[in-house]
Amino acid sequence: MLPLPIVGQHSLYTCMVTSKDYVVGAKLPPSGIFRKAPGGEWRHAGFNHPFVAALDFDPKSPSTLYVAAGNGLMRVTDRGERWKILTGSDVTELTDVAVDRNAPGTVYFSHTTGIRVTHDAGASWTELARPLHRKYSMAIRVDSRQTGVLLAGTEEGIQRSTDGGKSWTSVGAAGYQTLHIEQSPHDACFWLASTQGGGLFASTDCGASFESNGRLGVDRNLADIAFDPSAPNRLAVAGWGIGVALSEDRGKTWQFRNAGLPSTSIWSVAFDPDHPGRMYAGVHEEALYVSEDYGRSWAKDGLPGSRVYRLRFVPEAAQ
């Protein structure tokens, strides 16, 4: 028998905006970061922010979050209550953020005109996208095993760097805007990247090259990728027109898991690391939905009228 999970090992945070029926000029409904409390209710954390795209946490101090927002890179502490902007007015419209698990204080973010890094927890920043032909970047990830090995999602596909962003090599999805990149927590050499119109691309050689993973999502926008922490072969993809698709064999075959969802326009998907079978999906301007049976059925969980751009489970023990 598998050991039962310890309740409360992680907290679920969302990056979202309440946009349904919003009228320009009106007061913005609660938006920004929400945290799911131990009792199950959603609590608005910190500032009312119109655009928070992604967040990551410091593995040595998970109570410290780094947040990619419309007006810069934020450091957020105290369960989301204290915010400090770490960048200047020269950079806006951040799209993703990734903390290097093997280099304390090293944080990367992507934005609409490039990629930047800090090696001193935000005291100073260096631009990394100068060698790239097209600098618009939607995704950034750091290899969990190797400091300075980066994967970036750009207008011209997936770019890889092995020297901390000083130089870049095109490794797949050429000609497609890459929207999201994830590395398997079970097999560090297995990566997936989602694109705008080109479907999924997979790497089995530690990110050195990516090949098309089939027809799923071709001519659609695939917004998110999630690996199940409890099962090496189970993963899910979310997108527009496909809803939630789940695979039990590392992406060889797919099953659509949309029963109970009001729409197949999905921004985000995640597996709960503390409750096997539980999944979350952010449905465009409807709500966040939860499933207890790997997406075979869904029910509303909260955040009505929202666009949940990203879901992130953060370790709770050190908070």
SETORVO-370425 format. One line per 3 residues: number of its first residue (from 1); their letters; for each residue x, y, z of N, C-alpha, C. Coordinates in nm, 2 decimals, padded with zeros to 4 digits. Layout:
BEGIN
NUM) a) X Y Z X Y Z X Y Z  ...
***
This chain:
BEGIN
1) mlp) 00.08 -00.12 00.00 00.00 00.00 00.00 00.09 00.13 00.00  00.05 00.23 -00.07 00.12 00.35 -00.08 00.08 00.43 00.05  00.18 00.51 00.11 00.15 00.59 00.22 00.05 00.70 00.19
4) lpi) -00.03 00.73 00.29 -00.13 00.84 00.27 -00.06 00.97 00.27  -00.10 01.06 00.18 -00.04 01.19 00.18 -00.07 01.27 00.30  00.03 01.36 00.34 00.01 01.44 00.46 -00.07 01.56 00.41
7) vgq) -00.18 01.59 00.47 -00.27 01.70 00.43 -00.19 01.83 00.46  -00.19 01.92 00.36 -00.13 02.05 00.38 00.01 02.06 00.35  00.07 01.96 00.27 00.21 01.97 00.23 00.23 02.09 00.14
10) hsl) 00.13 02.13 00.06 00.14 02.24 -00.04 00.02 02.33 -00.03  00.05 02.46 -00.07 -00.06 02.55 -00.09 -00.08 02.58 -00.24  -00.20 02.60 -00.28 -00.23 02.63 -00.42 -00.24 02.78 -00.44
13) ytc) -00.16 02.83 -00.53 -00.17 02.98 -00.56 -00.22 02.99 -00.71  -00.29 03.09 -00.73 -00.34 03.12 -00.87 -00.29 03.26 -00.92  -00.26 03.27 -01.04 -00.23 03.40 -01.11 -00.35 03.42 -01.20
16) mvt) -00.43 03.53 -01.16 -00.56 03.54 -01.23 -00.61 03.68 -01.24  -00.71 03.70 -01.32 -00.78 03.83 -01.33 -00.93 03.80 -01.34  -01.01 03.88 -01.27 -01.16 03.86 -01.28 -01.20 03.96 -01.40
19) skd) -01.23 03.90 -01.51 -01.25 03.98 -01.63 -01.38 03.98 -01.69  -01.47 03.88 -01.65 -01.60 03.86 -01.72 -01.68 03.99 -01.69  -01.74 04.04 -01.79 -01.83 04.16 -01.78 -01.76 04.28 -01.73
22) yvv) -01.63 04.28 -01.73 -01.56 04.40 -01.68 -01.57 04.51 -01.78  -01.59 04.63 -01.74 -01.60 04.75 -01.83 -01.48 04.84 -01.80  -01.40 04.88 -01.90 -01.29 04.96 -01.89 -01.32 05.09 -01.81
25) gak) -01.25 05.12 -01.71 -01.27 05.24 -01.63 -01.34 05.21 -01.50  -01.40 05.10 -01.49 -01.47 05.06 -01.37 -01.36 05.00 -01.27  -01.40 05.00 -01.14 -01.31 04.94 -01.04 -01.29 04.79 -01.08
28) lpp) -01.16 04.75 -01.07 -01.12 04.61 -01.10 -01.17 04.52 -00.99  -01.24 04.41 -01.03 -01.28 04.31 -00.93 -01.15 04.25 -00.87  -01.16 04.18 -00.76 -01.04 04.11 -00.70 -00.97 04.03 -00.80
31) sgi) -00.84 04.06 -00.82 -00.75 04.00 -00.92 -00.61 04.00 -00.87  -00.52 03.92 -00.93 -00.38 03.91 -00.89 -00.35 03.77 -00.85  -00.32 03.75 -00.72 -00.29 03.62 -00.66 -00.40 03.58 -00.56
34) frk) -00.45 03.46 -00.57 -00.53 03.40 -00.47 -00.46 03.28 -00.42  -00.49 03.25 -00.29 -00.43 03.13 -00.22 -00.55 03.05 -00.16  -00.54 02.92 -00.18 -00.64 02.84 -00.12 -00.61 02.81 00.02
37) apg) -00.69 02.85 00.11 -00.67 02.83 00.25 -00.69 02.68 00.29  -00.64 02.64 00.41 -00.66 02.51 00.46 -00.80 02.46 00.46  -00.89 02.55 00.49 -01.03 02.52 00.50 -01.10 02.50 00.36
40) gew) -01.03 02.54 00.26 -01.08 02.52 00.12 -01.13 02.65 00.06  -01.14 02.76 00.13 -01.19 02.88 00.07 -01.07 02.95 00.00  -01.10 03.04 -00.09 -01.00 03.12 -00.16 -00.98 03.25 -00.10
43) rha) -00.86 03.29 -00.08 -00.83 03.42 -00.02 -00.74 03.50 -00.11  -00.78 03.63 -00.13 -00.71 03.72 -00.21 -00.58 03.76 -00.14  -00.47 03.75 -00.20 -00.34 03.78 -00.13 -00.28 03.90 -00.19
46) gfn) -00.25 04.00 -00.10 -00.18 04.12 -00.14 -00.26 04.21 -00.23  -00.19 04.27 -00.33 -00.25 04.38 -00.41 -00.36 04.33 -00.51  -00.45 04.42 -00.54 -00.54 04.39 -00.65 -00.47 04.43 -00.78
49) hpf) -00.43 04.33 -00.86 -00.34 04.35 -00.97 -00.41 04.30 -01.10  -00.40 04.38 -01.20 -00.47 04.35 -01.33 -00.41 04.24 -01.41  -00.27 04.21 -01.39 -00.21 04.11 -01.47 -00.09 04.05 -01.40
52) vaa) -00.11 03.93 -01.36 00.00 03.85 -01.30 00.00 03.72 -01.38  00.11 03.70 -01.45 00.12 03.59 -01.55 00.16 03.46 -01.50  00.26 03.46 -01.40 00.32 03.34 -01.35 00.39 03.36 -01.22
55) ldf) 00.42 03.25 -01.15 00.50 03.27 -01.02 00.58 03.14 -01.00  00.69 03.16 -00.93 00.77 03.05 -00.89 00.82 03.08 -00.75  00.88 02.97 -00.68 00.92 02.99 -00.54 01.07 02.96 -00.53
58) dpk) 01.12 03.01 -00.42 01.26 02.99 -00.38 01.27 02.85 -00.31  01.33 02.75 -00.37 01.33 02.62 -00.31 01.39 02.61 -00.17  01.48 02.70 -00.14 01.54 02.71 00.00 01.46 02.78 00.10
61) sps) 01.36 02.86 00.04 01.27 02.93 00.13 01.14 02.95 00.06  01.06 02.84 00.05 00.93 02.84 -00.03 00.83 02.95 00.00  00.85 03.02 00.12 00.76 03.13 00.15 00.79 03.25 00.07
64) tly) 00.91 03.25 -00.01 00.94 03.36 -00.09 00.90 03.33 -00.24  00.81 03.41 -00.29 00.77 03.38 -00.43 00.82 03.49 -00.52  00.85 03.45 -00.65 00.88 03.55 -00.75 00.77 03.55 -00.85
67) vaa) 00.72 03.67 -00.88 00.60 03.68 -00.96 00.62 03.77 -01.09  00.59 03.71 -01.20 00.59 03.79 -01.33 00.46 03.86 -01.35  00.47 03.99 -01.35 00.35 04.08 -01.36 00.36 04.18 -01.48
70) gng) 00.26 04.25 -01.50 00.26 04.34 -01.61 00.35 04.46 -01.59  00.38 04.49 -01.47 00.46 04.61 -01.44 00.60 04.57 -01.38  00.64 04.44 -01.39 00.77 04.40 -01.34 00.77 04.27 -01.27
73) lmr) 00.89 04.24 -01.22 00.91 04.12 -01.14 00.90 04.15 -00.99  00.81 04.08 -00.92 00.79 04.11 -00.78 00.85 03.99 -00.70  00.89 04.03 -00.58 00.92 03.93 -00.47 00.80 03.94 -00.37
76) vtd) 00.74 03.83 -00.35 00.62 03.83 -00.26 00.65 03.74 -00.14  00.62 03.78 -00.02 00.64 03.71 00.10 00.52 03.71 00.19  00.53 03.64 00.30 00.42 03.64 00.40 00.29 03.59 00.34
79) rge) 00.29 03.47 00.27 00.17 03.41 00.21 00.11 03.50 00.11  00.19 03.58 00.04 00.13 03.67 -00.06 00.10 03.81 -00.02  00.12 03.84 00.11 00.07 03.97 00.16 00.17 04.08 00.13
82) rwk) 00.30 04.06 00.13 00.40 04.16 00.11 00.46 04.15 -00.03  00.46 04.26 -00.10 00.51 04.26 -00.24 00.62 04.37 -00.25  00.72 04.34 -00.33 00.83 04.44 -00.36 00.87 04.42 -00.50
85) ilt) 00.86 04.53 -00.58 00.90 04.53 -00.72 01.05 04.53 -00.73  01.11 04.44 -00.81 01.26 04.43 -00.82 01.31 04.48 -00.95  01.23 04.53 -01.04 01.28 04.58 -01.17 01.23 04.72 -01.19
88) gsd) 01.29 04.79 -01.29 01.26 04.93 -01.32 01.16 04.95 -01.42  01.14 05.07 -01.46 01.03 05.11 -01.55 01.07 05.07 -01.70  01.19 05.02 -01.72 01.24 04.99 -01.85 01.19 04.85 -01.90
91) vte) 01.12 04.77 -01.81 01.07 04.64 -01.85 00.93 04.63 -01.80  00.84 04.58 -01.89 00.70 04.56 -01.86 00.66 04.43 -01.93  00.53 04.39 -01.90 00.47 04.28 -01.97 00.55 04.15 -01.96
94) ltd) 00.58 04.11 -01.83 00.64 03.99 -01.81 00.55 03.87 -01.84  00.61 03.76 -01.88 00.53 03.65 -01.93 00.55 03.52 -01.85  00.67 03.50 -01.79 00.70 03.38 -01.72 00.82 03.41 -01.62
97) vav) 00.84 03.32 -01.52 00.95 03.33 -01.43 00.99 03.19 -01.39  01.13 03.18 -01.37 01.18 03.05 -01.33 01.30 03.07 -01.23  01.30 03.00 -01.12 01.41 03.01 -01.02 01.50 02.89 -01.05
100) drn) 01.63 02.92 -01.05 01.73 02.81 -01.07 01.74 02.73 -00.94  01.70 02.60 -00.94 01.70 02.52 -00.82 01.84 02.50 -00.76  01.95 02.52 -00.84 02.08 02.48 -00.80 02.17 02.61 -00.79
103) apg) 02.11 02.72 -00.79 02.19 02.85 -00.78 02.12 02.95 -00.70  02.14 02.96 -00.57 02.06 03.05 -00.48 02.07 03.19 -00.53  01.95 03.26 -00.54 01.95 03.40 -00.58 01.94 03.42 -00.73
106) tvy) 01.94 03.31 -00.81 01.93 03.32 -00.96 01.79 03.30 -01.00  01.74 03.40 -01.07 01.60 03.40 -01.11 01.60 03.45 -01.26  01.52 03.39 -01.34 01.51 03.43 -01.48 01.36 03.47 -01.51
109) fsh) 01.34 03.57 -01.59 01.21 03.59 -01.64 01.21 03.63 -01.79  01.10 03.59 -01.85 01.08 03.63 -01.99 00.98 03.74 -02.00  00.99 03.82 -02.11 00.90 03.93 -02.13 00.89 03.96 -02.28
112) ttg) 00.81 04.06 -02.32 00.78 04.07 -02.46 00.89 04.12 -02.54  01.00 04.16 -02.48 01.12 04.20 -02.56 01.25 04.13 -02.51  01.23 04.02 -02.45 01.36 03.95 -02.41 01.35 03.86 -02.29
115) irv) 01.47 03.83 -02.23 01.48 03.74 -02.12 01.59 03.81 -02.03  01.56 03.81 -01.90 01.66 03.87 -01.80 01.69 03.77 -01.69  01.80 03.80 -01.62 01.84 03.71 -01.51 01.90 03.80 -01.40
118) thd) 01.88 03.76 -01.27 01.95 03.81 -01.16 02.02 03.70 -01.09  02.14 03.72 -01.04 02.21 03.63 -00.96 02.22 03.67 -00.82  02.16 03.78 -00.78 02.16 03.83 -00.65 02.02 03.86 -00.59
121) aga) 01.93 03.77 -00.63 01.79 03.78 -00.57 01.72 03.91 -00.61  01.75 03.97 -00.72 01.68 04.09 -00.77 01.75 04.22 -00.75  01.87 04.22 -00.69 01.94 04.35 -00.67 01.99 04.41 -00.80
124) swt) 02.02 04.32 -00.90 02.07 04.37 -01.03 02.02 04.26 -01.14  02.01 04.31 -01.26 01.96 04.23 -01.37 02.04 04.24 -01.49  02.05 04.13 -01.57 02.12 04.13 -01.70 02.03 04.08 -01.81
127) ela) 02.03 04.15 -01.92 01.95 04.11 -02.04 02.02 04.00 -02.11  01.95 03.89 -02.15 02.00 03.77 -02.21 01.96 03.75 -02.35  01.87 03.82 -02.41 01.81 03.79 -02.54 01.88 03.85 -02.66
130) rpl) 01.99 03.92 -02.63 02.05 03.99 -02.75 02.09 03.89 -02.86  02.14 03.77 -02.83 02.18 03.68 -02.95 02.05 03.63 -03.02  01.93 03.64 -02.97 01.81 03.59 -03.04 01.77 03.68 -03.15
133) hrk) 01.73 03.62 -03.26 01.68 03.70 -03.38 01.55 03.77 -03.34  01.45 03.70 -03.29 01.33 03.75 -03.24 01.32 03.74 -03.09  01.30 03.85 -03.02 01.32 03.84 -02.88 01.20 03.82 -02.79
136) ysm) 01.08 03.83 -02.86 00.95 03.81 -02.78 00.95 03.67 -02.73  00.94 03.66 -02.60 00.95 03.53 -02.53 00.83 03.51 -02.43  00.77 03.39 -02.45 00.65 03.36 -02.36 00.68 03.27 -02.25
139) air) 00.79 03.19 -02.26 00.82 03.09 -02.16 00.97 03.08 -02.13  01.00 03.05 -02.00 01.14 03.03 -01.96 01.14 02.92 -01.86  01.24 02.83 -01.87 01.25 02.72 -01.77 01.40 02.69 -01.75
142) vds) 01.44 02.65 -01.63 01.58 02.62 -01.60 01.58 02.47 -01.57  01.68 02.40 -01.63 01.69 02.25 -01.60 01.71 02.23 -01.45  01.63 02.13 -01.40 01.63 02.11 -01.25 01.76 02.05 -01.20
145) rqt) 01.84 02.00 -01.29 01.97 01.93 -01.25 02.09 02.02 -01.28  02.09 02.11 -01.37 02.21 02.17 -01.42 02.19 02.33 -01.42  02.27 02.39 -01.34 02.27 02.54 -01.34 02.31 02.59 -01.48
148) gvl) 02.23 02.70 -01.52 02.26 02.76 -01.64 02.21 02.70 -01.77  02.15 02.58 -01.76 02.08 02.52 -01.88 01.94 02.57 -01.89  01.91 02.64 -01.99 01.78 02.71 -02.00 01.71 02.66 -02.13
151) lag) 01.57 02.66 -02.12 01.48 02.64 -02.23 01.39 02.77 -02.24  01.38 02.83 -02.36 01.30 02.95 -02.37 01.20 02.92 -02.49  01.08 02.97 -02.47 00.98 02.97 -02.57 00.97 03.10 -02.64
154) tee) 01.00 03.11 -02.77 01.00 03.23 -02.84 00.91 03.23 -02.97  00.91 03.34 -03.04 00.83 03.35 -03.17 00.88 03.25 -03.27  01.01 03.21 -03.26 01.07 03.12 -03.36 01.10 02.98 -03.30
157) giq) 01.02 02.94 -03.21 01.03 02.81 -03.15 01.10 02.80 -03.02  01.16 02.69 -02.99 01.22 02.66 -02.86 01.37 02.69 -02.88  01.43 02.77 -02.78 01.57 02.80 -02.78 01.63 02.74 -02.66
160) rst) 01.76 02.69 -02.67 01.82 02.63 -02.55 01.96 02.70 -02.53  01.99 02.72 -02.41 02.12 02.78 -02.37 02.19 02.69 -02.27  02.32 02.66 -02.28 02.39 02.58 -02.18 02.49 02.67 -02.10
163) dgg) 02.49 02.80 -02.13 02.58 02.89 -02.06 02.51 03.01 -01.99  02.39 02.98 -01.94 02.32 03.08 -01.86 02.26 03.19 -01.95  02.24 03.17 -02.08 02.18 03.27 -02.16 02.27 03.35 -02.24
166) ksw) 02.41 03.33 -02.24 02.50 03.40 -02.32 02.48 03.37 -02.46  02.46 03.24 -02.50 02.43 03.20 -02.63 02.31 03.11 -02.64  02.25 03.10 -02.76 02.13 03.02 -02.77 02.13 02.94 -02.90
169) tsv) 02.07 02.82 -02.89 02.06 02.73 -03.01 01.91 02.70 -03.03  01.86 02.70 -03.15 01.73 02.66 -03.18 01.72 02.50 -03.18  01.62 02.45 -03.10 01.62 02.31 -03.08 01.49 02.24 -03.12
172) gaa) 01.39 02.32 -03.17 01.27 02.26 -03.22 01.16 02.36 -03.23  01.04 02.31 -03.29 00.92 02.39 -03.31 00.95 02.52 -03.39  01.04 02.51 -03.48 01.07 02.62 -03.57 00.95 02.68 -03.64
175) gyq) 00.93 02.81 -03.63 00.82 02.88 -03.69 00.70 02.89 -03.61  00.70 02.83 -03.49 00.58 02.83 -03.40 00.61 02.91 -03.27  00.52 03.00 -03.24 00.52 03.06 -03.11 00.51 02.96 -03.00
178) tlh) 00.61 02.94 -02.92 00.60 02.85 -02.81 00.55 02.92 -02.68  00.44 02.86 -02.63 00.36 02.92 -02.52 00.40 02.88 -02.38  00.45 02.75 -02.37 00.48 02.70 -02.24 00.57 02.58 -02.25
181) ieq) 00.66 02.56 -02.15 00.76 02.45 -02.15 00.76 02.40 -02.01  00.76 02.26 -02.00 00.77 02.20 -01.87 00.87 02.08 -01.88  00.94 02.05 -01.77 01.02 01.94 -01.75 00.96 01.84 -01.66
184) sph) 00.97 01.71 -01.69 00.91 01.61 -01.61 00.98 01.60 -01.47  00.91 01.59 -01.36 00.97 01.58 -01.23 01.02 01.43 -01.21  00.98 01.34 -01.29 01.03 01.20 -01.28 01.14 01.17 -01.37
187) dac) 01.16 01.23 -01.48 01.26 01.20 -01.58 01.31 01.34 -01.63  01.43 01.38 -01.58 01.48 01.51 -01.61 01.51 01.53 -01.76  01.52 01.42 -01.84 01.55 01.43 -01.98 01.42 01.44 -02.06
190) fwl) 01.31 01.44 -02.00 01.18 01.44 -02.08 01.12 01.58 -02.06  01.10 01.65 -02.17 01.05 01.79 -02.17 00.93 01.79 -02.27  00.83 01.88 -02.24 00.72 01.90 -02.33 00.71 02.05 -02.35
193) ast) 00.68 02.09 -02.47 00.65 02.23 -02.50 00.52 02.25 -02.58  00.44 02.34 -02.55 00.32 02.37 -02.62 00.33 02.49 -02.71  00.26 02.49 -02.82 00.27 02.60 -02.91 00.14 02.66 -02.96
196) qgg) 00.15 02.77 -03.03 00.03 02.83 -03.09 00.02 02.77 -03.23  -00.07 02.68 -03.25 -00.10 02.62 -03.38 -00.02 02.50 -03.42  00.09 02.47 -03.35 00.17 02.36 -03.39 00.16 02.23 -03.31
199) glf) 00.08 02.24 -03.20 00.06 02.12 -03.12 00.17 02.11 -03.01  00.19 01.99 -02.96 00.29 01.97 -02.86 00.43 01.92 -02.93  00.54 01.96 -02.86 00.67 01.91 -02.90 00.73 01.85 -02.78
202) ast) 00.80 01.74 -02.80 00.86 01.66 -02.69 01.01 01.64 -02.71  01.08 01.64 -02.60 01.23 01.61 -02.60 01.25 01.49 -02.50  01.33 01.39 -02.55 01.37 01.28 -02.46 01.52 01.28 -02.45
205) dcg) 01.59 01.39 -02.49 01.74 01.39 -02.48 01.78 01.51 -02.40  01.70 01.54 -02.29 01.74 01.65 -02.20 01.73 01.79 -02.25  01.64 01.80 -02.35 01.61 01.93 -02.41 01.70 01.97 -02.52
208) asf) 01.79 01.88 -02.57 01.88 01.91 -02.68 01.81 01.92 -02.81  01.70 01.85 -02.83 01.62 01.86 -02.95 01.47 01.82 -02.91  01.38 01.88 -02.99 01.24 01.86 -02.97 01.18 01.81 -03.11
211) esn) 01.08 01.72 -03.10 01.01 01.67 -03.22 00.86 01.68 -03.19  00.78 01.69 -03.30 00.64 01.70 -03.29 00.59 01.57 -03.21  00.49 01.59 -03.12 00.44 01.48 -03.04 00.31 01.43 -03.10
214) grl) 00.27 01.47 -03.22 00.14 01.42 -03.28 00.05 01.54 -03.31  -00.08 01.50 -03.33 -00.18 01.60 -03.38 -00.25 01.67 -03.27  -00.23 01.64 -03.14 -00.31 01.70 -03.04 -00.28 01.85 -03.04
217) gvd) -00.38 01.93 -03.05 -00.37 02.08 -03.04 -00.32 02.15 -03.17  -00.30 02.07 -03.28 -00.26 02.14 -03.40 -00.37 02.23 -03.45  -00.34 02.35 -03.49 -00.43 02.46 -03.53 -00.51 02.51 -03.41
220) rnl) -00.46 02.48 -03.29 -00.52 02.54 -03.16 -00.41 02.60 -03.08  -00.45 02.67 -02.97 -00.35 02.72 -02.88 -00.34 02.63 -02.76  -00.23 02.58 -02.73 -00.21 02.49 -02.61 -00.15 02.58 -02.50
223) adi) -00.22 02.61 -02.39 -00.18 02.71 -02.30 -00.10 02.65 -02.18  -00.12 02.53 -02.14 -00.06 02.48 -02.02 -00.02 02.33 -02.03  00.07 02.29 -01.95 00.12 02.15 -01.94 00.14 02.11 -01.79
226) afd) 00.09 01.99 -01.75 00.11 01.95 -01.61 00.15 01.81 -01.61  00.25 01.78 -01.53 00.29 01.64 -01.50 00.24 01.60 -01.36  00.19 01.48 -01.35 00.13 01.43 -01.22 00.25 01.39 -01.13
229) psa) 00.27 01.45 -01.02 00.38 01.41 -00.93 00.37 01.27 -00.88  00.25 01.21 -00.88 00.23 01.08 -00.82 00.24 00.96 -00.93  00.26 01.00 -01.06 00.26 00.89 -01.16 00.35 00.94 -01.27
232) pnr) 00.46 00.87 -01.30 00.56 00.91 -01.40 00.50 00.92 -01.54  00.40 00.84 -01.58 00.35 00.85 -01.71 00.23 00.93 -01.74  00.18 00.99 -01.63 00.05 01.07 -01.64 00.08 01.21 -01.66
235) lav) 00.02 01.28 -01.75 00.03 01.42 -01.77 -00.09 01.48 -01.84  -00.11 01.61 -01.83 -00.23 01.67 -01.89 -00.18 01.80 -01.96  -00.27 01.83 -02.06 -00.25 01.95 -02.14 -00.38 02.03 -02.14
238) agw) -00.37 02.16 -02.14 -00.49 02.24 -02.15 -00.48 02.34 -02.26  -00.59 02.37 -02.33 -00.58 02.46 -02.44 -00.72 02.51 -02.48  -00.72 02.59 -02.59 -00.84 02.64 -02.65 -00.90 02.55 -02.76
241) gig) -01.02 02.50 -02.73 -01.08 02.41 -02.83 -01.06 02.27 -02.80  -00.96 02.24 -02.71 -00.94 02.10 -02.67 -00.98 02.07 -02.53  -00.99 02.18 -02.45 -01.02 02.17 -02.31 -00.90 02.11 -02.23
244) val) -00.93 02.00 -02.16 -00.83 01.92 -02.09 -00.81 01.79 -02.15  -00.69 01.76 -02.19 -00.65 01.63 -02.24 -00.56 01.56 -02.15  -00.58 01.43 -02.12 -00.50 01.36 -02.03 -00.43 01.23 -02.09
247) sed) -00.31 01.21 -02.06 -00.24 01.09 -02.11 -00.19 01.01 -02.00  -00.20 00.88 -02.01 -00.14 00.78 -01.91 -00.01 00.72 -01.96  00.03 00.76 -02.08 00.15 00.69 -02.14 00.25 00.79 -02.20
250) rgk) 00.27 00.90 -02.12 00.37 01.01 -02.16 00.34 01.07 -02.29  00.22 01.08 -02.32 00.18 01.16 -02.44 00.16 01.08 -02.57  00.17 00.95 -02.56 00.15 00.87 -02.68 00.01 00.87 -02.73
253) twq) -00.08 00.86 -02.63 -00.23 00.86 -02.66 -00.29 00.96 -02.56  -00.41 01.01 -02.60 -00.48 01.11 -02.52 -00.63 01.08 -02.50  -00.68 01.12 -02.39 -00.82 01.12 -02.36 -00.87 01.26 -02.32
256) frn) -00.98 01.30 -02.38 -01.03 01.43 -02.34 -01.11 01.42 -02.22  -01.09 01.51 -02.12 -01.16 01.50 -01.99 -01.23 01.63 -01.97  -01.34 01.65 -02.04 -01.42 01.77 -02.03 -01.56 01.76 -01.98
259) agl) -01.60 01.64 -01.93 -01.74 01.62 -01.88 -01.75 01.71 -01.76  -01.85 01.80 -01.76 -01.88 01.89 -01.65 -01.82 02.02 -01.66  -01.73 02.04 -01.76 -01.67 02.18 -01.78 -01.77 02.26 -01.88
262) pst) -01.79 02.39 -01.85 -01.88 02.46 -01.93 -01.82 02.51 -02.06  -01.69 02.49 -02.08 -01.63 02.53 -02.21 -01.50 02.45 -02.23  -01.45 02.45 -02.35 -01.32 02.39 -02.38 -01.22 02.49 -02.40
265) siw) -01.24 02.61 -02.35 -01.14 02.72 -02.35 -01.07 02.72 -02.21  -00.95 02.66 -02.20 -00.89 02.64 -02.07 -00.75 02.71 -02.07  -00.73 02.79 -01.97 -00.60 02.86 -01.95 -00.50 02.77 -01.88
268) sva) -00.54 02.69 -01.78 -00.44 02.63 -01.69 -00.49 02.50 -01.64  -00.40 02.41 -01.60 -00.43 02.28 -01.55 -00.32 02.24 -01.45  -00.36 02.17 -01.34 -00.26 02.12 -01.25 -00.31 02.00 -01.17
271) fdp) -00.21 01.92 -01.13 -00.24 01.80 -01.05 -00.21 01.84 -00.90  -00.29 01.80 -00.81 -00.27 01.83 -00.67 -00.16 01.72 -00.62  -00.05 01.77 -00.57 00.06 01.67 -00.52 00.02 01.60 -00.39
274) dhp) -00.08 01.65 -00.32 -00.12 01.59 -00.19 -00.24 01.50 -00.20  -00.31 01.51 -00.31 -00.43 01.43 -00.32 -00.44 01.36 -00.46  -00.38 01.24 -00.47 -00.39 01.17 -00.60 -00.53 01.16 -00.66
277) grm) -00.54 01.20 -00.79 -00.67 01.20 -00.85 -00.73 01.34 -00.87  -00.68 01.43 -00.78 -00.74 01.57 -00.78 -00.67 01.65 -00.89  -00.75 01.72 -00.97 -00.69 01.81 -01.07 -00.77 01.94 -01.06
280) yag) -00.71 02.05 -01.11 -00.77 02.18 -01.12 -00.76 02.23 -01.27  -00.86 02.30 -01.31 -00.86 02.36 -01.45 -00.92 02.50 -01.44  -00.85 02.60 -01.50 -00.90 02.73 -01.51 -00.98 02.75 -01.64
283) vhe) -01.11 02.76 -01.64 -01.20 02.78 -01.75 -01.22 02.93 -01.78  -01.20 02.97 -01.91 -01.20 03.11 -01.94 -01.33 03.18 -01.90  -01.31 03.28 -01.81 -01.42 03.36 -01.76 -01.54 03.29 -01.71
286) eal) -01.52 03.17 -01.66 -01.62 03.09 -01.59 -01.58 03.07 -01.44  -01.48 02.99 -01.41 -01.44 02.97 -01.28 -01.32 02.87 -01.28  -01.27 02.85 -01.16 -01.17 02.74 -01.14 -01.25 02.62 -01.11
289) yvs) -01.22 02.51 -01.18 -01.29 02.38 -01.16 -01.20 02.28 -01.10  -01.26 02.18 -01.02 -01.18 02.08 -00.96 -01.24 01.94 -00.99  -01.15 01.84 -01.01 -01.19 01.71 -01.03 -01.13 01.62 -00.93
292) edy) -01.20 01.52 -00.88 -01.14 01.42 -00.78 -01.11 01.29 -00.85  -01.13 01.28 -00.98 -01.12 01.15 -01.05 -01.04 01.16 -01.18  -00.93 01.24 -01.18 -00.85 01.27 -01.30 -00.93 01.32 -01.42
295) grs) -01.02 01.41 -01.39 -01.09 01.48 -01.49 -01.21 01.41 -01.56  -01.25 01.29 -01.50 -01.37 01.23 -01.55 -01.49 01.30 -01.52  -01.49 01.38 -01.41 -01.60 01.47 -01.38 -01.54 01.59 -01.31
298) wak) -01.61 01.71 -01.32 -01.56 01.83 -01.27 -01.68 01.90 -01.19  -01.63 01.99 -01.10 -01.73 02.08 -01.03 -01.66 02.21 -01.00  -01.74 02.31 -00.99 -01.69 02.45 -00.96 -01.61 02.45 -00.83
301) dgl) -01.50 02.52 -00.82 -01.43 02.53 -00.70 -01.42 02.68 -00.65  -01.45 02.77 -00.74 -01.44 02.91 -00.70 -01.38 03.00 -00.80  -01.36 03.13 -00.77 -01.30 03.23 -00.86 -01.39 03.25 -00.98
304) pgs) -01.52 03.28 -00.96 -01.61 03.30 -01.07 -01.57 03.42 -01.16  -01.59 03.40 -01.29 -01.56 03.51 -01.39 -01.41 03.53 -01.42  -01.33 03.44 -01.38 -01.18 03.46 -01.39 -01.12 03.40 -01.51
307) rvy) -01.00 03.46 -01.54 -00.90 03.39 -01.62 -00.79 03.35 -01.54  -00.77 03.22 -01.51 -00.66 03.18 -01.42 -00.55 03.14 -01.52  -00.45 03.23 -01.53 -00.34 03.21 -01.62 -00.25 03.10 -01.58
310) rlr) -00.22 03.08 -01.45 -00.13 02.98 -01.40 -00.17 02.93 -01.26  -00.15 02.80 -01.24 -00.18 02.74 -01.11 -00.04 02.69 -01.06  -00.01 02.71 -00.93 00.12 02.67 -00.88 00.10 02.62 -00.74
313) fvp) 00.14 02.49 -00.71 00.15 02.44 -00.58 00.29 02.47 -00.52  00.28 02.53 -00.40 00.40 02.58 -00.33 00.42 02.50 -00.20  00.53 02.44 -00.17 00.55 02.37 -00.04 00.51 02.45 00.08
316) eaa) 00.44 02.39 00.17 00.38 02.47 00.28 00.47 02.46 00.40  00.55 02.36 00.42 00.62 02.33 00.55 00.70 02.44 00.59  00.77 02.51 00.50 00.86 02.62 00.54 00.80 02.76 00.54
319) q) 00.67 02.76 00.52 00.60 02.90 00.52 00.57 02.95 00.65
***
